Amino acid sequence: MSDLVNRPRRLRFNPVLRDLVAEARLDPRLFVMPHFVLRDPQRVEDIAAMPGIQRQGIEPLLKTVESDLKLGIRSVLLFGVPGDDEPKHPDGRGAYDENALIPQAVAALKKRFGSDLLVITDVCLCAYTDHGHCGVIKNGKVANDPTLEHLARMALAHARAGADVVAPSDMMDGRVAAIRELLDEEGFVDTPIMSYSVKYASGYYGPFREAAHSAPQFGDRKSYQMDARNRREALLEAELDVAEGADILMVKPGLAYLDVLRDLKENFVQPVAVYNVSGEYSMVKAAAQRGWIDERAVIMENLHAFRRAGADIIITYHAREVLANGWL
C-alpha cells in the first residue's frame, strides 16, 4: 500500500523528471499577441489600465512585432483604434472603407514579415460606430440581420489586405455564414474564420474598452453576448458556428470559463482558442505591483490552466513578458 501511495510523489522530487512527465506544456507557437493600432503612424500611447501594453501607430507596431518575432511570437491579433477626429457612422462603415485602419496595418505587416507572421484581425464594428455597439441600431436595439453585411464587408477588406485569419467577435447570429459566403465569392476560400463562438457578457472587459475606446454609449451588450450563468448554451453557439463554416472556435474570457473551454475541446474537432482578456491581465498586474502575489507564478499558473483545459491557441497580453523573461 505504501508503494501505491508514494508513486505519484516519486515523480515530483527531481525537477527534470517533473518537467518530463508534466501533462500541460506551453510553447511559444501557442501564443497570439494582441495589438491596438492607432491611425497616427508614428504615435505611441500607454494604456493606464494595462501596464506594459500600448496603442501604437503602424511604424512602432512594425518594430514591436519584429522584436516579438525574435522571441518566438509568430501570431498577432489586431484591433483598430480610430482617431478622435475620425467620423463614426451608425453602421460602422469606417471599418471597411478605402481608408480603413486595419487593412493598412495588415498590408504593412505582411509586406515586412510575409509568411513569417500570422496576422489575425478582429472583426467587429464597436470601435467604428457612433454608439459603440457591435451592430446596427434599430428602434433603440441592436439589429442582428442588418449588421451582417457590414461585418462581412469588414472581413473582406481585411482578407484583401492580406490577413491570414479573420476573427468575428460581434456575436451576431449568422455572421460566420455571411462572412464565409462573401469571402468565398471574392476568391478567399482559403482564409480561415476564427470565431468568437463563446463570448460572455463579462465584467472582465473593462480595461480593453479603455484601450480600444469601444465602450457602448448606452445600455450594455447582454442582448447579444452570452449570459455568464450558462454553460450548455456555449455548445449550441459553437455548433451553430461550425455549421456556418467556422474553422477555429474561441472562448472569451478564459479564467472564469475553463469548464466551457473543456466542453468545447471534448465536443468539437476544430481547434479551440482561449482569450486571456484585459481584466484578467490587469488584475494580475495590479496585485503584483502591490506585492500581493508572485507575478511569474500566477501568470504561468493561469497559462497552464488554459492549456490543461484544452486550449490549442492562447491569446494573451502576457506573451511578450513570458518569453522575454524566459519563463517557459
Number of C-alpha atoms within 10 A of each C-alpha: 5 6 8 8 9 10 10 10 10 12 16 14 10 10 9 10 12 14 13 11 11 10 10 14 13 16 10 17 13 18 24 26 20 22 22 22 25 25 21 14 14 12 15 17 13 13 17 13 20 20 13 14 17 18 22 24 22 25 16 16 24 17 11 13 20 17 14 20 16 11 18 17 23 21 22 19 19 22 23 27 21 23 13 9 6 10 13 19 16 18 23 27 18 22 30 22 13 10 10 19 24 29 27 17 29 23 18 18 24 18 11 13 15 13 12 11 18 19 25 26 30 23 28 27 29 25 24 27 25 17 21 23 27 28 28 24 17 11 6 9 12 18 16 19 15 14 23 22 15 25 29 24 20 28 31 25 21 29 24 16 18 22 25 21 23 24 24 25 24 26 24 21 16 15 24 28 19 20 27 21 16 17 23 13 10 11 11 15 12 10 19 20 24 26 30 27 31 28 24 24 18 17 10 22 17 16 21 19 17 15 23 20 18 22 20 17 11 10 11 13 18 12 13 19 18 20 15 14 8 10 15 10 14 21 17 13 18 23 17 17 25 20 10 17 18 24 18 24 28 27 25 26 24 27 18 13 20 21 14 21 28 18 17 26 19 11 11 15 12 15 16 23 30 28 23 22 21 21 19 21 19 21 15 17 19 16 13 15 13 8 10 10 14 12 16 15 10 13 20 16 12 16 24 17 16 26 23 17 21 22 26 20 20 24 24 21 23 19 22 21 15 16 17 14 10 9 11 11
